[in-house]
Amino acid sequence: MISIMFHSVGLENLKWRSSHISESISQMELKLWQIKKDGYRSLSMQDAFYSRNSKKDKLIHLNYDDGYLDNWIHLFPILENLKLKATIYVSADFIDPREIVREQNNTYDHYHKGPENCCAGFLSFPEMRKMENSGLVEIQSHAKTHTWYFKGSKIVDFWHPGSATKAGGPVWMLWNRFPESKPFYLTEADNLESKIPYGTPIYEHGKSLETRRYYPGNEKLEKKLIEHAASDPYFFKKNNWINELNQIVNRENENSKGCFETEKEYFDRVNQELSESKNILEIGLGHPIEGICWPGGGVEKEVVILAKSIGYKYFTLPSKWKRSPNEFYHEMIPRISSLSKVTFNGKIISIPTSNDFSLYLKAMNGIKLSKFIFFIKRAFKFLKNEL
């Protein structure tokens, strides 16, 4: 059994934090058609859990993280056409609160007006219910916040123009300060950005479910950094602006006045996040939620135990546990990436063809000959690019 992890469809050219996890509509369609052509039978999360140790078969679990609106607009019509099942993991904080159902598969708007006017956003409950009513899509939990929190006293960056929309940027700073904006940040982050003063320090951070939260409590230093950045209207045009702010940090050299969550506070917060996500989805969809995908793979063993006590039964396997298996390793569904690009030694060498994708699935399903051929083809493409 193969469980393949996707995210978004059609936001690959949008200016946002995670454009790298979005695939084009045509590429997604090509992959799903190839899955159908190769004769795979698509599974629910529950069936994938019980089939997780099956090898060299034609079972596949299609899962889409985060609950993007494009899953309804562009993905669902393809799933309907091909009669393929999929699991969508939804983070409760990002659910669009409006009782709306938006127009599907509007490729004209997508390509002529831009994805921001077509499919950039998050799912509403009416859209989720329509997909579930088809019998092809199920909604499961992706926890509640899907955010990052400070985890230590080291300053690693400063809020600056572009922070909210740059690739890999700390847009979660906006999420944490203005949680009501989370369902709309894909189109509104640029306008919201200035609500956080430029120069605000960004401390080392970690994923919400595996991080004991750190509270800096150094208002004096933060004030000086913000005032220095605001003193020159062209400050962020300077090549060395980050060095200037770091010099202030080093010069102040104040002892940190920050504090951490206690262990109890951490587990209370995680318990609330897992429980509320489950409860919100169950009320909105009208059925039990028993599966969870850990946001960003960020989870600790104690959190898994807590999730089980809350009523979760099915879990995805964090990628970090593939490298260092623990007692929960065999109780979780291992996932593979979607092969959005063909790489060799970390270098992007091509966009996969349908044959590449087909071979990749066979290789990931343990067929040794396919694995060998896939590796040889990658090496050949790499050498061809280098010559």
C-alpha positions in Angstrom: 0.0 0.0 0.0 1.2 3.5 -0.9 0.1 6.6 0.9 1.0 9.6 -1.1 1.0 13.1 0.4 -0.3 16.1 -1.6 -1.3 19.6 -0.5 -2.5 22.2 -2.9 -3.6 22.4 -6.6 -3.1 25.5 -8.6 -1.3 27.9 -6.2 2.2 27.2 -7.5 2.5 30.7 -8.9 0.8 32.6 -6.0 3.0 34.8 -3.9 2.7 33.0 -0.5 4.7 31.0 2.0 4.3 27.6 0.6 4.0 27.8 -3.2 6.5 24.8 -3.4 3.9 22.4 -2.1 1.3 23.3 -4.7 1.2 21.5 -8.0 -0.3 22.8 -11.3 -3.8 21.6 -12.2 -2.4 19.8 -15.3 0.2 18.0 -13.3 -2.3 16.9 -10.7 -4.6 15.7 -13.4 -1.8 13.8 -15.1 -0.9 12.0 -11.9 -4.4 11.0 -10.9 -5.1 9.7 -14.5 -1.9 7.7 -14.3 -3.0 6.2 -10.9 -6.3 5.2 -12.5 -4.6 3.9 -15.6 -2.2 1.7 -13.5 -5.2 0.1 -11.8 -4.7 1.3 -8.2 -7.6 1.1 -5.8 -7.9 4.2 -3.6 -8.5 3.8 0.1 -10.0 5.7 3.0 -7.7 6.5 5.9 -9.1 3.7 8.0 -8.5 1.2 5.2 -5.0 2.6 4.6 -4.3 2.1 8.3 -5.2 -1.6 8.1 -3.4 -2.1 4.8 -0.3 -0.1 5.8 2.0 -3.2 5.8 0.8 -4.6 2.4 3.5 -4.6 -0.3 3.5 -5.1 -4.1 -0.2 -4.5 -4.4 -2.4 -1.9 -6.1 -3.7 -0.1 -3.0 -3.2 3.7 -2.7 -4.1 6.3 -0.2 -4.4 9.8 -1.6 -4.1 12.5 1.1 -4.2 16.2 0.9 -2.9 18.3 3.8 -4.2 21.7 5.1 -7.7 21.9 3.6 -7.1 24.4 0.8 -10.0 25.7 -1.2 -8.4 24.5 -4.4 -9.1 20.9 -3.2 -12.8 21.7 -3.8 -12.5 23.9 -6.9 -9.9 22.0 -8.9 -9.2 18.6 -7.3 -12.6 17.3 -6.5 -13.9 17.4 -10.1 -10.9 15.3 -11.1 -11.6 12.8 -8.3 -15.2 12.6 -9.3 -14.4 12.0 -12.9 -11.9 9.2 -12.1 -13.9 7.8 -9.1 -10.9 8.0 -6.8 -11.1 8.4 -3.1 -9.0 10.9 -1.0 -8.5 12.1 2.5 -8.3 15.8 3.2 -6.7 16.8 6.5 -8.1 20.1 7.8 -6.8 22.4 10.5 -9.8 23.8 12.3 -8.4 27.4 12.7 -8.2 27.7 8.9 -11.8 26.7 8.0 -13.6 29.4 6.1 -16.3 30.4 8.6 -18.8 31.5 5.9 -21.7 29.3 4.8 -20.6 29.3 1.1 -20.1 27.0 -1.8 -17.8 28.4 -4.5 -17.8 27.7 -8.2 -15.8 24.6 -9.2 -13.1 24.1 -11.7 -13.2 27.7 -13.1 -10.1 27.4 -15.1 -10.9 30.7 -17.0 -10.8 32.7 -13.8 -7.7 30.7 -12.6 -5.6 31.5 -15.7 -7.0 34.9 -16.6 -7.8 36.5 -13.3 -5.2 34.7 -11.2 -5.6 32.1 -8.5 -6.1 34.8 -5.9 -9.5 35.5 -7.5 -10.4 31.8 -8.0 -9.0 29.3 -5.6 -6.8 30.9 -3.0 -8.3 30.2 0.4 -9.6 27.4 2.6 -12.5 25.1 2.6 -15.9 25.9 4.2 -18.0 23.3 5.9 -20.7 23.3 3.1 -17.9 22.5 0.6 -16.5 19.8 2.9 -20.0 18.2 3.3 -20.6 18.2 -0.4 -17.4 16.3 -1.0 -18.1 13.8 1.8 -21.6 13.2 0.4 -20.0 11.9 -2.8 -18.5 9.0 -0.9 -15.1 9.8 -2.5 -13.7 12.3 0.0 -13.3 12.1 3.8 -12.2 14.9 6.1 -9.9 14.1 9.0 -8.0 16.3 11.5 -4.8 18.2 10.9 -4.9 19.5 14.5 -6.2 23.0 15.2 -3.5 25.7 14.8 -0.9 24.3 12.4 1.4 27.0 13.6 4.9 27.7 14.9 5.8 29.1 18.3 9.0 30.6 19.8 11.0 27.9 21.5 14.1 29.8 22.8 15.8 33.1 23.4 17.9 33.2 20.2 16.8 35.9 17.7 16.9 34.4 14.2 15.2 37.1 12.1 13.3 40.3 12.2 9.8 41.1 10.8 10.4 43.1 7.6 8.6 43.9 4.3 7.8 40.7 2.5 7.8 38.5 5.7 4.2 37.6 5.3 4.4 36.4 1.7 8.0 35.3 0.9 8.7 31.6 0.4 9.2 29.9 3.7 8.5 33.2 5.5 7.2 33.5 9.1 3.6 34.3 8.2 2.7 32.3 11.3 3.6 35.5 13.2 0.4 37.0 11.8 -1.5 33.8 12.5 -0.6 33.9 16.2 -1.4 37.6 16.7 -4.5 37.7 14.5 -5.9 34.1 14.5 -9.2 35.3 12.9 -7.2 36.1 9.8 -6.0 32.6 9.2 -8.7 31.4 6.8 -8.0 34.5 4.6 -4.3 34.9 4.8 -3.5 33.6 1.3 -5.0 36.7 -0.2 -4.8 39.1 2.7 -1.3 38.5 4.2 0.2 41.4 2.2 -2.3 43.9 3.6 -2.1 42.5 7.1 1.7 42.5 7.2 2.1 46.1 8.6 0.0 45.2 11.6 3.2 43.8 13.1 5.8 46.6 13.5 8.8 46.1 11.2 11.9 45.3 13.2 10.0 43.0 15.6 12.4 40.2 16.6 11.6 36.6 15.5 13.0 34.0 17.9 14.0 30.4 17.2 10.8 28.5 16.7 9.2 25.1 16.4 6.0 23.3 15.4 3.1 23.8 17.8 2.6 20.2 18.9 6.2 19.5 19.7 7.3 22.8 21.1 7.2 24.1 24.7 6.4 27.7 24.0 8.8 30.4 24.9 7.6 33.9 25.9 10.4 36.5 25.3 9.3 39.2 27.7 12.0 41.6 26.5 9.8 44.6 25.6 12.7 47.1 26.0 14.8 45.4 23.3 11.8 44.9 21.0 11.0 48.6 21.3 14.5 49.7 20.4 14.6 47.4 17.3 11.2 48.7 16.1 12.2 52.4 16.7 15.5 51.9 14.8 13.8 50.3 11.8 11.1 53.1 11.8 13.7 55.9 12.0 14.7 55.6 8.3 11.9 55.3 5.7 14.5 53.5 3.5 15.9 51.3 6.2 14.9 48.0 4.6 16.4 49.1 1.3 19.9 48.9 2.9 21.9 45.8 2.1 23.1 45.6 5.7 19.8 46.3 7.6 19.8 42.9 9.3 23.4 43.6 10.6 22.3 46.9 12.1 19.5 45.2 14.0 21.8 42.4 15.1 24.2 45.0 16.4 21.5 46.5 18.6 20.8 43.0 19.9 24.5 42.4 20.7 25.0 45.9 22.2 22.0 45.6 24.5 23.3 42.2 25.7 20.4 42.0 28.2 19.8 38.9 30.1 16.7 37.2 28.7 13.6 37.9 30.8 11.7 35.2 28.9 10.0 32.1 30.3 8.8 28.8 29.0 5.5 27.0 29.3 5.6 24.5 32.1 5.2 20.9 31.2 1.6 21.0 32.4 0.8 24.2 30.4 2.3 22.5 27.3 0.2 19.4 27.6 -2.9 21.4 28.5 -2.4 23.4 25.3 -1.8 20.4 23.2 -4.8 18.6 24.7 -7.0 21.6 23.9 -5.7 21.8 20.4 -6.3 18.1 19.6 -9.7 18.1 21.4 -11.0 21.3 19.9 -10.0 20.3 16.3 -11.9 17.0 16.7 -14.9 18.6 18.2 -15.1 21.4 15.7 -14.9 19.0 12.7 -17.4 16.6 14.3 -20.0 19.3 14.8 -19.5 20.8 11.4 -19.5 17.5 9.5 -21.9 15.4 11.7 -19.7 12.3 12.2 -16.8 11.1 14.3 -13.3 12.2 13.5 -10.9 9.4 14.2 -7.8 10.2 12.1 -5.1 12.8 12.4 -2.2 14.0 10.4 0.5 15.8 12.4 1.1 19.3 11.0 4.6 19.3 9.5 5.2 16.0 11.1 5.8 17.8 14.4 4.8 15.5 17.3 6.2 13.9 20.4 5.5 10.4 21.7 3.6 11.8 24.7 1.3 13.7 22.3 0.5 10.5 20.5 -0.6 8.9 23.8 -2.7 12.0 24.5 -4.3 11.8 21.1 -5.3 8.2 21.6 -6.9 9.1 24.9 -8.9 11.8 23.2 -10.3 9.3 20.7 -8.0 9.4 17.6 -7.4 5.9 16.2 -5.5 6.5 12.9 -2.3 8.4 12.5 0.2 9.4 9.8 3.8 8.6 10.4 6.1 11.7 10.9 9.0 11.6 8.5 11.5 12.1 11.3 10.4 8.7 12.8 11.3 7.0 9.5 14.9 7.7 10.4 14.6 6.8 14.0 11.7 4.4 14.6 10.1 4.2 18.0 7.4 2.1 19.6 4.7 3.9 17.6 6.4 3.4 14.2 4.4 0.3 13.2 1.1 1.9 14.3 1.1 4.7 11.8 0.7 5.2 8.1 4.0 6.0 6.3 3.6 8.5 3.5 5.7 9.3 0.5 6.1 12.7 -1.3 4.1 13.4 -4.5 7.2 13.7 -6.7 6.4 17.3 -7.8 9.9 17.4 -9.2 12.5 14.8 -10.2 15.7 15.4 -8.2 19.2 13.9 -8.0 21.6 14.6 -5.2 19.3 17.5 -4.1 19.3 19.1 -7.6 16.1 19.6 -9.6 16.6 18.0 -12.9 13.1 17.8 -14.5 9.3 17.8 -14.0 8.1 14.2 -13.9 6.3 12.7 -16.9 3.4 10.3 -16.3 5.9 7.4 -16.9 8.2 8.8 -14.3 5.4 9.0 -11.8 4.2 5.5 -12.6 7.7 4.1 -12.1 8.1 6.1 -8.9 5.0 4.6 -7.4 6.1 1.1 -8.2 9.6 1.8 -6.8 8.1 3.2 -3.6 5.9 0.1 -3.3 8.9 -2.1 -3.1 9.3 -3.4 -6.6 13.1 -3.7 -6.8 13.4 -3.6 -10.6 11.3 -0.4 -10.8 13.4 1.1 -8.0 16.6 0.3 -10.0 15.2 1.7 -13.3 13.9 4.8 -11.5 17.3 5.5 -10.1 19.1 4.9 -13.4 16.6 7.2 -15.2 17.3 10.0 -12.6 21.0 9.6 -13.0 20.8 9.7 -16.8 18.7 12.9 -16.6 21.2 14.4 -14.2 24.1 13.6 -16.4 22.2 15.0 -19.5 21.6 18.3 -17.6 25.3 18.5 -16.6 26.7 17.9 -20.0 
